[in-house]
């Protein structure tokens, strides 16, 4: 009985950490403002998505100068990180990571996204190697794509607000240049540093996003 009780507790906690599945019609978005959420410098996002659309925003965040976006373009998945210098004189750094395969074939893809993430060493200790980029898994083909660099992207400052499935028109860094809103399904959104499952949104624009 004791073992059964422990198992039930573990299953309950595991379920609690999983974000729901959301259906996006291609004309709206969700806004998340998790409590005590630190979105700057170092993060590790995980999510799964399914779509047949060639274009669309999956996730977006911005700060006063910096921004990052995970989006579809011509059927490929792209992670863009833009990190200009504070003065602007030194130019703009960041990264652009593009999938090789098409990801709009109505298959569920699993994505890991890292920004300045410190790889764990042996015994669970933090290492000194930073990684930024993404990994894309296609369970239907048992395939894995890795697009990562080990550059220290210094001084990335983003607001603790994450947009999923699209963005609002008033955001600073995307006016006139953003891909369209996402059409398809997104589920199991999680950020490891803050141990936050994206379940409770602060805004469902026009109340058009539904649960799967």
N, C-alpha and C positions, 0 to 999 in steps of 0.2 A: 504493500500500500504506500509505503514511504517513497519508493522509487517512482511509482505512478504519479504521486503528488508532485514530485520534483519535475518529472517530465511535463506535466500539465503547466507548471509555472514557466518552464523554459519555452514551451510552445506559445504561451500567452505573451511573453516578453518579445519573442521573435516576431510574432504577428503585429505587436504594437509598433515595432520599428519600421514596418513596411508602409510606404506611401500607397494611397489608393491608385486606381487606374482612372485616367481622365480621357474623355473623348472631346477632341477639338474640331469644330466645324470649318475652320479656316477663316474666321472673321472675328475672333475674340482672343482673350488671354486670361491667365491667372496671375495675380500678384501675391507674393509671399513676403511677409515681414516677421520672420521667426524671432521670438524673444531672445535677447542676449546673443544674437547671431553675429559672429565676426566673419566678414566676407573679404577681408583684406589679406594681402600677402600670400597666405598658404591655405589651399583648400583641396579637397578630393571629393568630387561629385560622382554619383552613380545614378544611372537611369536606364530605362528600356523604352523603346519606341517602335511603332509600326505605322507605315504609311505607303501610299502609292504616289504621293505628291513629289514633284521635282524641286520645289522651293518651299521654304518656310523656316521660321525661327522656333527652335526648341527651348532655348534658355538664354537669358540676357541679364547682365548687371552692369552698372556704371557708377563712377564716382565723379568728382569735380573735373578730373583730367583723363582718367583711365576708363576703359570699358573692355568687356569680353562678351563674346557671343558664340553660341553653338547653333549652327543652322544648316539647312540644306540648300545646295545650289547645283542645278543640273543633275539632280539625283545623287550627289555625293555629300558626305557629311564633312563640315568644316568647323574647326575651332579657331577663333580669332581672338588674340589678346593684344591690345594696344596700350602702350605704357609710355607716353611722352615724358620728357624731362620736365622738372618743375618750371624752369625758365623758358623752355622751348628752344633755347640756343643749341643745346646738345643733340637735338633731334628726337626721334621717336624710336623706341624699342618695342619688343613684344614678340609675338610668334604667330605663324600661320600653319595650320596642320590640316591636311586634306586627305580624305579616304581615297584609296585606289578603286575600290569596288562601289558599285551603285548600291544604295541602301533604301531604295524606294520600291521594293518588290513585294510589299505586303507581308514581310517576315518580321518577327520580333528581333531587334538588335539590342545588345547590351553594350553600354558605353561607360567607361571609366574616364574621368577628366581630372587631370592634376594641374595645379599651379603652384610652383615653388614647393612641391611636396618633398619632405625629407624621407628618403627610403629607410625603412627599418633594417638595422643590422642584425646580426645573430643574437639570439636571446631576447629579442624584442627591443633592443636599444636603438635609439635614433642614430642614423648614420649621418655622413656629411655630404652625401650626393643628393642634389636637388633634381627633381624632374618636373617638366611641364609638357603637356600634350594630352594625347588621348589614346585609348585602346578600344577597339570595336570588335565585338564578338558576334558571330552569326551561328547560333546553336544548330540551326537546320543543316549547315554544312560543316560544322565543327571547325570553323575557321577563325583566325585571329589576326587583326591588323594592329600594328603598333607604330605610333607617330609621336616621338618624344625627343626633347632636347634636355640638356643638363646645364642650362644657363641660369644664372641667378637673375631673375627678373625683379630687380630691386624696386621698392617703393610703390607697389601696386596698392592703391587705396580705392576701395569700392564701397558704396553704401550697402547697408544690411538689408537690401531689397532685391528679390530675385523674381524676374518675370519668366513665366513658362508658357510656351505656345504662341507667344507674340509679345508685342510691346505697345505702350500707349504713344500717341503721336507727339506728345510734348517733350519726350526725352531729348536730352541735349545733343548726344553724339550720333543720332541716327536719322535726323530730319532729312527726308528726301532720299535716303540711301539704304534704308532697311529692307531686307527681304519681306515677303508677305507673311501673314499669320499662318501658323501651322495647321494642317488638316491631317488628322490621324489620331493615334492613341499614344499616350505617354503614361508610364507607370513606374512605381518603385523608385521614386526620386529620393536620394539620400545624400547628405553631406557628412563625411566621416569626422572631420576635425571638430565640428560642433555636435556631432552625433544627432543630427536632426533629420527626421523623416518629414517630407513636405506633404502634410496631410491637411492642415487648417490654413486655407488661404485668407488673405485680408481683402481681396477683391476678385470677384468673378465678373468680368466686364460684360454687361448686358445679360448676365445670368445664362449664357449660352453654352458654357462648358458643362458637360454632364459626366456622371460616373459610368464606367464601362459596365 
